[in-house]
């Protein structure tokens, strides 16, 4: 166990190995630092064989899917 920031690399690696192609990470609450959020967004965008969407809060998540 660790902080939300410390667990981000493990979460991303788990998603990279998942069989699904389209994945979503919704980081709700304030349990992460902005630097960690920026890191996971950048790291996820570098995974070429997956589409990983990162959302920082529920409003951003809902807005994205309502606009589709």
Backbone as numpy.savetxt, mean C-alpha at the origin, in Angstrom:
# Nx Ny Nz CAx CAy CAz Cx Cy Cz
6.61 -8.72 15.53 5.78 -7.55 15.53 6.66 -6.31 15.53
6.12 -5.28 14.97 6.82 -4.02 14.95 5.83 -2.91 14.67
6.36 -1.74 14.45 5.48 -0.63 14.12 4.96 -0.81 12.70
3.95 -0.03 12.36 3.40 -0.09 11.00 4.50 0.21 9.99
5.39 1.14 10.32 6.49 1.48 9.41 7.44 0.31 9.21
7.74 -0.41 10.29 8.67 -1.53 10.20 8.08 -2.71 9.45
6.77 -2.85 9.46 6.13 -3.99 8.82 5.88 -3.77 7.33
6.01 -2.56 6.83 5.73 -2.26 5.43 6.51 -3.12 4.44
7.81 -3.32 4.62 8.54 -4.17 3.66 8.02 -5.61 3.63
7.63 -6.14 4.79 7.10 -7.50 4.84 5.73 -7.58 4.17
4.90 -6.58 4.37 3.60 -6.52 3.72 3.78 -6.48 2.20
4.65 -5.63 1.74 4.86 -5.49 0.31 5.42 -6.78 -0.30
6.32 -7.44 0.40 6.87 -8.71 -0.10 5.78 -9.77 -0.16
4.90 -9.81 0.81 3.78 -10.76 0.79 2.88 -10.51 -0.41
2.61 -9.25 -0.69 1.77 -8.92 -1.85 2.48 -9.25 -3.15
3.78 -9.04 -3.20 4.54 -9.37 -4.41 4.44 -10.85 -4.73
4.37 -11.68 -3.70 4.31 -13.12 -3.88 2.88 -13.65 -4.02
1.90 -12.82 -3.82 0.50 -13.23 -3.92 0.15 -13.56 -5.37
-0.78 -14.48 -5.57 -1.16 -14.85 -6.94 -1.97 -13.77 -7.66
-2.60 -12.87 -6.91 -3.43 -11.83 -7.53 -2.55 -10.79 -8.24
-3.10 -10.25 -9.32 -2.38 -9.24 -10.08 -2.72 -7.82 -9.60
-3.95 -7.59 -9.21 -4.40 -6.27 -8.77 -4.58 -6.30 -7.26
-3.89 -5.41 -6.57 -3.89 -5.41 -5.11 -4.07 -3.99 -4.58
-4.61 -3.89 -3.37 -4.86 -2.60 -2.74 -4.30 -2.62 -1.32
-3.64 -1.52 -0.95 -3.23 -1.30 0.44 -3.93 -0.03 0.89
-4.70 -0.15 1.96 -5.38 1.00 2.55 -4.79 1.21 3.94
-4.07 2.30 4.10 -3.43 2.62 5.38 -4.34 3.59 6.13
-5.16 3.07 7.00 -6.08 3.91 7.76 -5.46 4.33 9.08
-5.94 5.40 9.62 -5.43 5.88 10.90 -4.14 6.65 10.75
-3.49 6.89 11.84 -2.25 7.67 11.83 -1.08 6.85 12.37
-1.10 5.54 12.15 -0.07 4.66 12.69 1.19 4.57 11.85
1.31 5.41 10.85 2.49 5.38 9.99 3.03 6.79 9.78
4.29 6.87 9.45 4.92 8.17 9.17 4.82 8.46 7.68
4.82 9.73 7.33 4.73 10.13 5.92 5.87 9.53 5.11
7.06 9.48 5.69 8.22 8.90 4.98 7.98 7.43 4.65
7.37 6.69 5.56 7.06 5.27 5.32 5.99 5.14 4.25
5.00 6.02 4.27 3.96 6.02 3.23 4.57 6.28 1.86
5.44 7.27 1.78 6.11 7.58 0.51 6.96 6.40 0.05
7.64 5.74 1.00 8.47 4.59 0.64 7.63 3.46 0.05
6.52 3.11 0.71 5.73 1.98 0.22 5.09 2.29 -1.13
4.70 3.55 -1.35 4.15 3.92 -2.67 5.22 3.75 -3.76
6.42 4.21 -3.49 7.51 4.09 -4.46 7.88 2.63 -4.69
8.03 1.88 -3.60 8.41 0.47 -3.71 7.34 -0.32 -4.46
6.07 -0.05 -4.21 4.99 -0.75 -4.90 4.99 -0.43 -6.39
5.30 0.80 -6.74 5.31 1.18 -8.16 6.47 0.52 -8.91
7.47 0.05 -8.19 8.60 -0.63 -8.82 8.37 -2.12 -9.04
7.26 -2.65 -8.57 6.93 -4.05 -8.81 6.21 -4.12 -10.15
6.90 -4.62 -11.14 6.44 -4.54 -12.52 5.29 -5.49 -12.87
5.21 -6.64 -12.21 4.21 -7.64 -12.61 2.91 -7.55 -11.81
2.73 -6.51 -11.03 1.52 -6.31 -10.23 1.04 -4.87 -10.37
-0.24 -4.69 -10.17 -0.82 -3.36 -10.05 -1.19 -3.20 -8.59
-0.43 -2.39 -7.86 -0.68 -2.19 -6.44 -1.05 -0.73 -6.21
-2.25 -0.52 -5.72 -2.74 0.83 -5.40 -2.57 1.04 -3.90
-2.04 2.19 -3.53 -1.82 2.54 -2.13 -2.69 3.75 -1.80
-3.47 3.64 -0.74 -4.32 4.73 -0.29 -3.98 5.08 1.15
-3.92 6.36 1.44 -3.54 6.82 2.77 -4.69 6.96 3.73
-5.92 6.97 3.21 -7.08 7.02 4.10 -8.33 6.55 3.36
-9.39 6.36 4.10 -10.62 5.82 3.54 -11.24 6.75 2.51
-11.17 8.06 2.75 -11.75 9.02 1.80 -11.07 8.92 0.43
-9.75 8.81 0.42 -9.00 8.67 -0.83 -9.39 7.37 -1.54
-9.52 6.31 -0.79 -9.92 5.01 -1.32 -11.30 5.08 -1.97
-12.26 5.63 -1.25 -13.64 5.73 -1.77 -13.67 6.62 -3.00
-12.99 7.76 -2.96 -12.97 8.68 -4.11 -12.43 8.00 -5.36
-11.38 7.21 -5.20 -10.80 6.52 -6.35 -11.81 5.58 -6.99
-12.49 4.78 -6.21 -13.40 3.78 -6.76 -14.71 4.38 -7.22
-15.15 5.47 -6.62 -16.36 6.15 -7.07 -16.11 6.79 -8.44
-14.89 7.26 -8.67 -14.58 7.94 -9.94 -14.40 6.96 -11.09
-14.30 5.67 -10.82 -14.09 4.67 -11.88 -15.37 4.27 -12.53
